[in-house]
Structure formats: structure tokens, C-alpha cells
Amino acid sequence: MPPVMNAAEIKELYDRKARAMARRPVFARGSGHACARLVGKGLTCEVDLEDRTVRVDQPAGEGGAGSAAHPGQLMRASLAACVAMGYRIWAARLEVPLDGVEVALTVDFDARGQAGLAEEVAVGWQHLHMDVVVTTSAAEAEVRRVVETADRLSPMLANIDPRVERSSRLTIVRPSGEGAGRG
């Protein structure tokens, strides 16, 4: 396992990548692949990704065995992790000190949409709310610049249907535990 990079190393890595992609746009192009196969007679799947296999199931109340995370949980986990990682990366790139990040993500949905029971009801999420807690000694304006940049350039947030209403709350915690700003 490679060592964990510090902020300066993260900044250098992403600056180097940005320079390479600016010079040769072909370096920026890529693709992702997943292959899911049902395992047994139920709803359990094994999903092969580029370098690992993930098990996915539905809860027992939804016809599965409840043996693994279900697709909605994995999607929320992926989105929350991408956003948290984005804050760390953009803080490093913008040279804003960041001691910690927590992203609590909540989505609201109405299952009548996916069940085909109400055409006026969205099939997927209706609302996405993020509670973000950033621990930093940086000025509030600098933290907001990091959060706004990371959110605007987040590939996972960009993949969410724009009809999904979004809201967020940013809380800034000082490393000493003294003084916090709420946004």
C-alpha cells in the first residue's frame, strides 16, 4: 500500500496532472467499467470493478438476503466519499489548511416513483442534503472557496440529476475546538 500523501504532495500531484492534461487533452480521457452478475437464485450480485469485486444485495424486506450493502447505500457512500475527498484535494490545491472533513449526506425519495404507482413522483431522489463539517484554522472565506470549487467540479455531484433539489450546511470547527462559523 502506498504511503498517505500530505497536502503538499497532493497539490503537486494534481498540479502535475493538470499541466499534463492541459498540454495533451488525451491524458484527461478515460472510462470506467463495472460488470454485475446475480449470484444464486436471489438478488445478491457480485460486481467486478477494475481492481476489485464488490458484493451487493437488497435488504430482506426488499426481496434480498440483506447480506451486503444495497445499491442506494453504495451510491450515497460513493457520493459522500467523493465530496469529502474533493474537499481535501481542493484544499491542498488552493493551499488552504484542512485538518478534517465530515460529510453527512441525506436523501429523500418516494418509492411510489420507482414502483410505477405515481407518474408525478420522481423515480429517484427528490432532495439531497449535505451537512459538511470542516476542521481548519483557515478563514471562513477560504474554506467557502474550497467547498464551492470542490462542489462545482465534483464528478459525482455532476452525475446527479439536476432536478434533484440540493441543500447543504457548512460548519467550520477550529482545531482547538474554540470558535465555529456556521453557514
RODO-2510 file (C-alpha; in nm, 4 decimals, decimal comma):
residues 183
     n   res          X          Y          Z
     1     m     0,0000     0,0000     0,0000
     2     p     0,1471     0,3396    -0,0964
     3     p     0,2109     0,5908     0,1821
     4     v    -0,0536     0,8549     0,2536
     5     m     0,0231     1,1846     0,0800
     6     n     0,0360     1,5104     0,2716
     7     a    -0,1258     1,8321     0,1422
     8     a     0,1885     1,9490    -0,0418
     9     e     0,2239     1,6125    -0,2167
    10     i    -0,1448     1,6111    -0,3127
    11     k    -0,1090     1,9637    -0,4532
    12     e     0,1982     1,8655    -0,6550
    13     l     0,0280     1,5521    -0,7897
    14     y    -0,2827     1,7386    -0,9075
    15     d    -0,0849     2,0356    -1,0408
    16     r     0,1290     1,7914    -1,2412
    17     k    -0,1824     1,6148    -1,3718
    18     a    -0,3424     1,9483    -1,4662
    19     r    -0,0317     2,0562    -1,6580
    20     a    -0,0178     1,7246    -1,8438
    21     m    -0,3884     1,7351    -1,9338
    22     a    -0,3612     2,0965    -2,0491
    23     r    -0,0724     2,0024    -2,2808
    24     r    -0,2227     1,6746    -2,4002
    25     p    -0,6032     1,6555    -2,3573
    26     v    -0,5958     1,2857    -2,4457
    27     f    -0,4470     1,2278    -2,0967
    28     a    -0,7785     1,3502    -1,9498
    29     r    -0,9965     1,0944    -2,1264
    30     g    -1,0934     0,7717    -1,9599
    31     s    -1,3693     0,5253    -1,8998
    32     g    -1,4984     0,3187    -1,6135
    33     h    -1,6426    -0,0293    -1,6187
    34     a    -1,8465    -0,2485    -1,3860
    35     c    -1,9873    -0,5940    -1,4526
    36     a    -2,2617    -0,7222    -1,2201
    37     r    -2,3776    -1,0827    -1,2090
    38     l    -2,6500    -1,2334    -0,9962
    39     v    -2,5245    -1,4958    -0,7521
    40     g    -2,7617    -1,7816    -0,6803
    41     k    -3,1404    -1,7542    -0,7008
    42     g    -3,1898    -1,4274    -0,5100
    43     l    -3,0947    -1,0646    -0,5712
    44     t    -2,7351    -1,0818    -0,4461
    45     c    -2,4827    -0,9596    -0,7036
    46     e    -2,1094    -0,9641    -0,7341
    47     v    -1,9841    -0,6582    -0,9158
    48     d    -1,6431    -0,6726    -1,0798
    49     l    -1,4743    -0,3358    -1,0930
    50     e    -1,1362    -0,2551    -1,2432
    51     d    -0,9343    -0,3892    -0,9499
    52     r    -1,1788    -0,5425    -0,7031
    53     t    -1,5104    -0,7207    -0,6586
    54     v    -1,7928    -0,5766    -0,4503
    55     r    -2,0912    -0,7725    -0,3180
    56     v    -2,4313    -0,6000    -0,3367
    57     d    -2,7688    -0,7173    -0,2075
    58     q    -3,1118    -0,5875    -0,1198
    59     p    -3,2496    -0,5904     0,2354
    60     a    -3,4698    -0,8861     0,3290
    61     g    -3,7754    -0,6578     0,3209
    62     e    -3,6985    -0,5806    -0,0454
    63     g    -3,6548    -0,9425    -0,1589
    64     g    -3,2838    -0,9810    -0,0891
    65     a    -3,0907    -1,1648     0,1773
    66     g    -2,9525    -0,8489     0,3392
    67     s    -2,6012    -0,9906     0,3016
    68     a    -2,4348    -0,6711     0,1771
    69     a    -2,4916    -0,3021     0,1195
    70     h    -2,7715    -0,2257    -0,1250
    71     p    -2,7273    -0,0043    -0,4348
    72     g    -2,8749     0,3055    -0,2698
    73     q    -2,6330     0,2764     0,0230
    74     l    -2,3389     0,2360    -0,2133
    75     m    -2,4465     0,5370    -0,4197
    76     r    -2,4776     0,7554    -0,1082
    77     a    -2,1428     0,6269     0,0214
    78     s    -1,9746     0,6975    -0,3128
    79     l    -2,1168     1,0477    -0,3309
    80     a    -2,0269     1,1381     0,0291
    81     a    -1,6741     0,9966    -0,0108
    82     c    -1,6188     1,1770    -0,3417
    83     v    -1,7275     1,5074    -0,1887
    84     a    -1,5059     1,4616     0,1211
    85     m    -1,2066     1,3651    -0,0951
    86     g    -1,2753     1,6612    -0,3226
    87     y    -1,2554     1,8989    -0,0253
    88     r    -0,9179     1,7500     0,0760
    89     i    -0,7828     1,7724    -0,2816
    90     w    -0,9050     2,1283    -0,3456
    91     a    -0,7866     2,2468    -0,0041
    92     a    -0,4399     2,1171    -0,0951
    93     r    -0,4521     2,2676    -0,4448
    94     l    -0,5689     2,6054    -0,3129
    95     e    -0,3214     2,5872    -0,0227
    96     v    -0,5894     2,6081     0,2454
    97     p    -0,5055     2,4113     0,5617
    98     l    -0,7581     2,1401     0,6350
    99     d    -0,7389     1,9151     0,9403
   100     g    -1,0569     1,7156     0,8909
   101     v    -1,3760     1,6766     0,6890
   102     e    -1,7020     1,5004     0,7599
   103     v    -1,9817     1,4841     0,5036
   104     a    -2,3194     1,3578     0,6252
   105     l    -2,5443     1,3029     0,3278
   106     t    -2,9211     1,2584     0,3442
   107     v    -3,1510     1,1918     0,0507
   108     d    -3,5283     1,1983     0,0328
   109     f    -3,7211     0,9816    -0,2100
   110     d    -4,0714     0,8476    -0,2662
   111     a    -4,0720     0,4776    -0,3596
   112     r    -4,4021     0,5192    -0,5467
   113     g    -4,1986     0,6601    -0,8378
   114     q    -3,9820     0,3516    -0,8911
   115     a    -4,2818     0,1245    -0,8257
   116     g    -4,4662     0,2942    -1,1128
   117     l    -4,7535     0,3931    -0,8846
   118     a    -4,7474     0,7702    -0,9374
   119     e    -4,6205     0,9230    -1,2612
   120     e    -4,5908     1,2647    -1,0969
   121     v    -4,3405     1,1253    -0,8446
   122     a    -3,9716     1,1186    -0,9369
   123     v    -3,8255     0,7714    -0,9810
   124     g    -3,5076     0,8639    -0,7920
   125     w    -3,4052     1,1090    -0,5262
   126     q    -3,6138     1,4190    -0,4725
   127     h    -3,3803     1,6025    -0,2378
   128     l    -3,0118     1,5778    -0,1474
   129     h    -2,8847     1,7465     0,1690
   130     m    -2,5235     1,7574     0,2852
   131     d    -2,4081     1,8557     0,6333
   132     v    -2,0389     1,9355     0,5991
   133     v    -1,8081     1,9831     0,8969
   134     v    -1,4609     2,1144     0,8169
   135     t    -1,1916     2,1374     1,0826
   136     t    -0,9435     2,4078     0,9876
   137     s    -0,7588     2,7157     1,1076
   138     a    -0,8284     2,8890     0,7719
   139     a    -1,0512     3,1926     0,7313
   140     e    -1,4156     3,1224     0,6554
   141     a    -1,3890     3,2821     0,3091
   142     e    -1,1041     3,0468     0,2185
   143     v    -1,2981     2,7422     0,3389
   144     r    -1,6027     2,8509     0,1396
   145     r    -1,3820     2,8901    -0,1689
   146     v    -1,2591     2,5316    -0,1247
   147     v    -1,6110     2,3946    -0,0740
   148     e    -1,7598     2,5889    -0,3658
   149     t    -1,4767     2,4874    -0,6010
   150     a    -1,4891     2,1216    -0,4981
   151     d    -1,8694     2,1063    -0,5266
   152     r    -1,8680     2,2767    -0,8669
   153     l    -1,6025     2,0379    -1,0008
   154     s    -1,7234     1,7185    -0,8301
   155     p    -1,7720     1,4412    -1,0861
   156     m    -2,0190     1,2567    -0,8625
   157     l    -2,2299     1,5666    -0,7916
   158     a    -2,2289     1,6348    -1,1662
   159     n    -2,3791     1,2888    -1,2227
   160     i    -2,6827     1,3633    -1,0037
   161     d    -2,9936     1,4606    -1,1999
   162     p    -3,0247     1,8407    -1,1885
   163     r    -3,3941     1,8044    -1,0944
   164     v    -3,2854     1,6726    -0,7543
   165     e    -3,3137     1,9657    -0,5137
   166     r    -2,9909     2,0279    -0,3230
   167     s    -2,9128     2,1953     0,0033
   168     s    -2,6112     2,1995     0,2279
   169     r    -2,4873     2,3362     0,5565
   170     l    -2,1230     2,4108     0,6265
   171     t    -1,9894     2,4135     0,9804
   172     i    -1,6328     2,5268     1,0414
   173     v    -1,4644     2,3897     1,3523
   174     r    -1,1356     2,5314     1,4753
   175     p    -0,8684     2,2723     1,5605
   176     s    -0,8527     2,3970     1,9198
   177     g    -1,2279     2,3477     1,9470
   178     e    -1,2784     2,7188     2,0061
   179     g    -1,4979     2,9285     1,7800
   180     a    -1,7003     2,7929     1,4923
   181     g    -1,8713     2,9518     1,1994
   182     r    -2,1973     2,8230     1,0582
   183     g    -2,3061     2,8809     0,7048
***
